[in-house]
Amino acid sequence: MLANLATTFAESGKRVTAVDCDLRRPGLHRLFGVAEAPGLTTMILDPNAELPLQATSVPNLEVLASGPLPPNPAEILASEPMVGLISQLSDAAALAARVDGVLLVVDAGRTRRETARQAKEQLARVGARLLGVVLNNVSRGRGLYDYDNSR
């Protein structure tokens, strides 16, 4: 879903950076034909590393791949360096002036509410325009998508 949204925005002339935060089964690098590493985990484990954005075949679209898979993905994503990386990626002076908005993608089964809230607050603090939130991996349980036609 992220790849489709990123491509759509990029093809409409917007500059897009897609970040693969799936540290268990990353896939953006394969979809866009870029290297898996260096990437997100490289930045988290070495805060002095340069931001390894990779160009894609889609004009205006670059990817920050997942990087080497860590043994503890949940701890990495909830870490202070991750908050710092989000800040770096959404730094008003460095990035927000270059983008029209930010789309926050969270995993229904894995992202803690507190982590998503912190990400939203961090984006707000730097003045990023939050376009919306995409909730991935939502269970199709009764009542969420099903309609009772008997009434």
Order of alpha helices (4+ residues) and beta strands (2+ residues): alpha-beta-alpha-alpha-beta-beta-alpha-alpha-beta-alpha-beta
